[in-house]
Amino acid sequence: MKTIAEMNYRGQELIQKEWVTWNGKISSGWGWMPSKELRQEMPWLPISEPASTAEELMDKVDSYLDNVEKHRDDHNTIINATAEWCAKYGSE
């Protein structure tokens, strides 16, 4: 896998990578790995986020950074539902 392009968007590094698929074809895509500092501030952010185009990835970054309450609430709903399931059925 090799890096084709990098850009800084809203203080976050977005990277375009290229790789060879299982059948020998070349493919590429963009990815965002939120900074450690941002993930500490907002633990509900994804560990990494893929996209086909830079524009698509910028839209995803915008969504996460502009709709903090929605993404935090969605994350908390999942955490609470998981805890309830584990309490009811066990964690193993």
C-alpha positions in Angstrom: 0.0 0.0 0.0 1.4 3.4 -0.9 0.4 6.9 -0.1 -0.7 9.0 -3.1 -1.8 12.2 -1.5 -2.2 13.8 1.9 -4.2 16.9 3.0 -5.0 18.7 6.2 -8.7 19.4 6.6 -10.0 21.1 9.7 -6.8 20.1 11.6 -7.1 16.4 10.6 -4.9 14.5 8.3 -6.6 12.9 5.3 -4.6 10.3 3.3 -5.2 8.8 -0.1 -3.7 5.3 -0.5 -3.4 3.0 -3.4 -3.1 -0.8 -3.2 -3.3 -4.0 -5.3 -6.5 -6.0 -4.8 -6.6 -9.8 -4.6 -7.1 -10.1 -8.4 -4.2 -7.8 -9.3 -6.2 -4.7 -10.0 -5.1 -1.3 -8.6 -7.5 0.4 -6.2 -7.4 3.5 -4.1 -9.3 5.3 -1.5 -9.2 8.1 1.2 -8.9 7.5 4.9 -9.1 9.6 8.1 -7.7 8.5 11.4 -8.8 11.1 14.0 -5.8 12.4 16.0 -5.2 10.9 19.5 -6.1 14.3 21.0 -9.4 14.5 19.2 -10.3 10.9 20.1 -9.5 11.6 23.8 -11.9 14.6 23.6 -14.5 12.8 21.5 -14.2 9.0 22.2 -17.2 8.2 20.0 -15.2 9.1 16.9 -14.4 6.1 14.6 -10.9 4.7 14.9 -10.7 5.2 11.1 -13.1 6.3 8.4 -12.8 5.3 4.7 -14.2 7.0 1.7 -13.9 6.8 -2.1 -13.2 10.5 -2.7 -11.7 13.4 -0.8 -15.0 15.2 -0.9 -16.9 12.3 0.6 -14.3 12.0 3.4 -14.5 15.8 4.0 -18.3 15.4 4.3 -17.8 12.6 6.9 -15.3 14.7 8.9 -17.7 17.7 8.8 -20.5 15.5 10.1 -18.5 14.2 13.0 -17.1 17.6 14.0 -20.3 19.7 13.3 -22.8 17.2 14.9 -21.1 16.4 18.1 -24.2 15.9 20.2 -25.8 13.5 17.6 -22.8 11.3 17.3 -22.2 11.4 21.1 -25.8 10.4 21.8 -25.7 7.6 19.2 -22.6 6.3 20.8 -24.1 6.4 24.3 -27.2 4.7 23.1 -25.1 1.8 21.7 -23.0 1.6 24.9 -26.2 1.6 27.1 -27.9 -1.0 24.9 -24.8 -3.2 25.1 -24.6 -2.9 28.9 -28.3 -3.8 29.2 -27.9 -6.9 27.0 -24.8 -8.0 29.0 -26.7 -7.5 32.2 -29.6 -9.6 30.9 -27.8 -12.3 29.0 -24.2 -12.3 30.3 -21.1 -11.0 28.6 -19.7 -14.4 27.4 
